[in-house]
């Protein structure tokens, strides 16, 4: 993704939803489930990512949120490079045992890789809502 | 899924995570993104499901949470048969525009298809946490 593409996707108000996402995720060759990540204190939903057995095991053993990076095809320990580590409180499992919910505490600035105007990481990836066919910033 | 299988998966304390889930979801042939669903008032995460363009359009037009059923391969308007409708408050989109967050209000008993001891629908699908390699009920 070029810088211009990222800017348009992440900081714009155009609705450009990539419905091909799960097809691409499946193509990475790993057996994965989606993971919703929620702040244990504020209850904000911060990010949705993917985990395989390796990522879940790492998360439980090390007490920090880990995922499987479907673009880099490798274990992704959130915050390992950015410092925005997510300290694990607990892992919830859904009724049918095919998705996870990580309850966490932010040790860094936020869970999103995008930045607020002041240069800090946004807390949540869900900083825009759909309104009249466009995206509107909510924070 | 037989009744015994469902009982074991949904009401047991064995960790039986189906990591093949996203592979199966991708095979349904629809272009989909994951959707986390959160109670707009209590902030509980209730369910994670999947939406294609049709489901998102239905959700926005009718003001109720709709998904794509990857098992039945059809539009799934939550509550259409159970009565457990989820009234839409807003749809949030993540930074990379490849997942959704529906903020909703419960019009029925809950968002989960499983039942509490008193026979009412559980509010959330995330009623168990992982503890020492097993599942523990949290509500």
Interface residues (C-beta under 8 A of the other chain):
Chain A: X9 X10 X15 X16 X17 X18 X19 X20 X21 X22 X23 X25 X26 X27 X31 X32 X33 X34 X36 X38 X42 X43 X44 X45 X47 X48 X50 X52 X53 X56 X60 X90 X91 X92 X93 X94 X95 X96 X97 X98 X99 X100 X101 X112 X113 X114 X122 X125 X126 X127 X128 X129 X130 X131 X135 X138
Chain B: X9 X10 X15 X16 X17 X18 X19 X20 X21 X22 X23 X25 X26 X27 X31 X32 X33 X34 X36 X38 X42 X43 X44 X45 X47 X48 X50 X52 X53 X56 X60 X90 X91 X92 X93 X94 X95 X96 X97 X98 X99 X100 X101 X112 X113 X114 X122 X125 X126 X127 X128 X129 X130 X131 X135 X138
